[in-house]
Amino acid sequence: MSTYDVIVIGSGPGGEGAAMKAAKEGRSVAVVERYHVVGGGCTHWGTIPSKALRHTITTLADFRANPLFQAQLENYQVRLPDLLRAAEGVIRRQVSLRHGFYERNRVRVLHGTARFVDANSIDVEGANGGRERLHGRAFVVATGARPYHPPDVDFSHPRIRDSDTLLKLDFTPSSITIYGAGVIGCEYASMLRVMGMKVMLINTRDKLLSSLDDEIIDALAYHLRDQGCLIRHNEEYERVEADDEGVVLHMKSGKKMRSDVLLWANGRTGNTQDMGLEALGVRLDARGQIKVNDSYQTELPHVYAVGDVIGPPSLASAAYDQGRFVATHIATGSCDTRLARDIPTGIYTSPEISSLGRTERELTEAKVPYEVGHALFRSLARAQITGQTVGMLKLLFHRESHEVLGIHCFGYQASEIIHIGQAVMSQPAPHNTIHYFINTTFNYPTMAEAYRVAALNGLNRLC
């Protein structure tokens, strides 16, 4: 039986972050990955393939909108399987890159399914049925999550898909119903509509992505509808009926939605089944997600959990940082885990969304005196040059101290633009105010110039 200082279960962002940091701290590390190559769901059927697909779709849409190419592309038809193949090269390069990380840092990678046999030992069962036992002083569970499957929906039917299996479609549907209007549902609704599919987005709540700022929510809903998406709020399914021609989604309200394909995007389940965690006293919620403390420890202090398996924020960026902080905690006994909480969200709709800090709703409820500064992208020279004039940057700042309290961006390169404001927000007072954006020279023409425009707009609102 081999013994390691740290055993990491899962090689997605959270597992990789923990393994790399632990190895850099001089610990002996082993990683167990159920899939036959490293990278986890993020690389193989989540973030990387879906964002590669989005890039290909938006690039094609940009060409079709360009007068120089409209005539040539007017009747050009592209199949979804062809677009999906564009992601394969990216995935191969990501796998090769990440495999090199483990080799260079002398981290042993085992491929198989891990199961705890006691508090300090796991069995790893390979695809060929072979079994190996590992002993660890500390464990990091980073097994991720999978789409939630209600028991009355037949996911074996070829026309019923989740976010993992949608990318394996071997035909191009002309219509799709998306049940669930969270991040995944909105992202796919946006990109598939840009492809020309008829999209029906079913939301079980009263608004889209309710954790976002209300103005951003309204902008997203408007542009999805403007692109041609049908959005239904406050709906719940009653049953799903599928045949060789398509799927009918029967709603409790009496509505019936028929489409070529149904994408189920309503919830996620932690990958904790058959791991032996419950026998150790590790708490799981109804969705199989692991309960942890502020240091990402379970009921067993030497067993940690990070990433999607512990629930929100369910971001690859957050998972990687959580893994790093856990490895630091294992090595030193302390870590500033709050750094993993104040992170920007990135939502890759078209246009994309990124947000950091508090919303207007939260500031109002807390009775914080704030003001708003806007920069509409249509007024920026760079946006006019690129033709990406839809969107805005919104700054929320304290009326008296001028401290930046929230940044909300909707539009072209939002997930990149947010990081400029993030750097300012992270500074101690008095360096975290909107005056930084006014007193700093931005390249011209750039999208970053929106910060100066928004800051001046906000200051002009002060009495």
Secondary structure as GFF3:
##gff-version 3
##sequence-region A 1 463
A	DSSP	beta_strand	2	9	.	.	.	ID=ss1
A	DSSP	alpha_helix	13	24	.	.	.	ID=ss2
A	DSSP	beta_strand	29	33	.	.	.	ID=ss3
A	DSSP	alpha_helix	40	44	.	.	.	ID=ss4
A	DSSP	alpha_helix	47	65	.	.	.	ID=ss5
A	DSSP	alpha_helix	70	73	.	.	.	ID=ss6
A	DSSP	alpha_helix	80	104	.	.	.	ID=ss7
A	DSSP	beta_strand	108	111	.	.	.	ID=ss8
A	DSSP	beta_strand	113	118	.	.	.	ID=ss9
A	DSSP	beta_strand	121	125	.	.	.	ID=ss10
A	DSSP	beta_strand	131	141	.	.	.	ID=ss11
A	DSSP	beta_strand	145	147	.	.	.	ID=ss12
A	DSSP	beta_strand	160	162	.	.	.	ID=ss13
A	DSSP	three_ten_helix	166	168	.	.	.	ID=ss14
A	DSSP	beta_strand	175	179	.	.	.	ID=ss15
A	DSSP	alpha_helix	183	194	.	.	.	ID=ss16
A	DSSP	beta_strand	198	202	.	.	.	ID=ss17
A	DSSP	alpha_helix	214	227	.	.	.	ID=ss18
A	DSSP	beta_strand	230	232	.	.	.	ID=ss19
A	DSSP	beta_strand	237	242	.	.	.	ID=ss20
A	DSSP	beta_strand	247	251	.	.	.	ID=ss21
A	DSSP	beta_strand	256	259	.	.	.	ID=ss22
A	DSSP	beta_strand	261	264	.	.	.	ID=ss23
A	DSSP	beta_strand	268	270	.	.	.	ID=ss24
A	DSSP	three_ten_helix	278	280	.	.	.	ID=ss25
A	DSSP	beta_strand	303	305	.	.	.	ID=ss26
A	DSSP	three_ten_helix	307	310	.	.	.	ID=ss27
A	DSSP	alpha_helix	316	332	.	.	.	ID=ss28
A	DSSP	three_ten_helix	337	340	.	.	.	ID=ss29
A	DSSP	beta_strand	345	347	.	.	.	ID=ss30
A	DSSP	beta_strand	353	357	.	.	.	ID=ss31
A	DSSP	alpha_helix	360	365	.	.	.	ID=ss32
A	DSSP	beta_strand	370	376	.	.	.	ID=ss33
A	DSSP	three_ten_helix	377	379	.	.	.	ID=ss34
A	DSSP	alpha_helix	381	386	.	.	.	ID=ss35
A	DSSP	beta_strand	391	398	.	.	.	ID=ss36
A	DSSP	beta_strand	404	411	.	.	.	ID=ss37
A	DSSP	alpha_helix	414	425	.	.	.	ID=ss38
A	DSSP	alpha_helix	435	438	.	.	.	ID=ss39
A	DSSP	alpha_helix	450	459	.	.	.	ID=ss40
###
